[in-house]
């Protein structure tokens, strides 16, 4: 077993889960500037990919935090709340699939 159920193992899991939750929240906060951004002739196509990548990292860290803290009911509520915020945020940024063929501003 990777994380034993001894007293030290529980503290380690709690601290590790808290760190994972903070990292997931950090990535989620990093995506806020992309909310409501429109993709047009003057926008950078890398912004769309970057915003989606940031939210993917947030989802992966949230999944890891949920797996580490799987036995604590409070953390399930925290994970569910962060998942709702993540999904709402992801629906408000430009879609990577819709803008896949977008070439960006004309280059010289």
N, C-alpha and C positions, 0 to 999 in steps of 0.2 A: 504494500500500500504506500502510495507516495506521501500522503499526509496522514500520519497516525492520529488516532482519536484520543491520545493522551492530552493532558492539560496543556503542554507546550505546543502540541500539534494543533489544538483548537485556537490558541492565540496566534499561531503562525497563519492558519487559514483565515482568521478574522482580519489580520493586518494585510495579508495578501489580497483578500477580497476587497477591502477598503481601497487599496492602491489601484486595483483594476477598475473599481467604480469611478474613482477620481480621474483616471486616464480616459475612460469612456465619456465622462462628463466634459473633460477638456476637449476631446475631439468634437463632441457635440457643440460646444460653445464656439469652436473654430469654424463651424459651418454657418454661423449666424450671418456673416456678411453676404453670403450667397442667397439668402432667402429673398424671394421676390425679384431676383435679377432676371432681366429679359435678355434673350440672345438675339442680337441684331448684327448689322454690318460693322459696327464699331467695337463689338465685344470680342474678347479673346476666347478661342475654342478650348484652350487649356483650362479656363476657369470652370467650365462645365465638368470636365473630367476630374479636376481637383476637388470640386465640391462633392461629387459622388464618391470619390476615393476617401475623403475625410469622413463621410457618413458610413462608409463601409468599415473603416477602422473603428469607429465608434461602436458599430454593431458587433464586430468581432470581440472587442474588449468587454462589451456588455455580456455577450455570450460566455466568455471566459469567467467573468465575475459571477455570473449565475451558476455556472458549473462548480466553481469553488465553494460557493456559499449555498449549496443546494438544500441543506437541512434547516436553514433558518427562515421562518415564515416572514419576518420583517423584510428580509432581503428579496424575497419573491415580490412583495409589494413595491419595493424600490425598483426592482428590475422591470416590473410591469409599467410603472410610472415613466421610467426612462425610455422604455420601448415605445410607449404612446407618444412621447415628445419626439423621439427619433423618427417615427413614421410620419407624424405631422410635419416635421421639418423637411423630411425627404420629399414630401409631396409639394413643398413650396419652392424647391430649387429647380433649375432647368433640368429636364430629363436628358440623360445620356443617350438613350435610344432615339428620341425625337430629333436630336441634333447631331446624329452620327455623321451625316454627310456635309455638315456645315463647314465651309472652307475658311470662314473668318474674313477679315478685311482684305481687300486686294493688295497683293504684294507687288513690288516693283519688278 
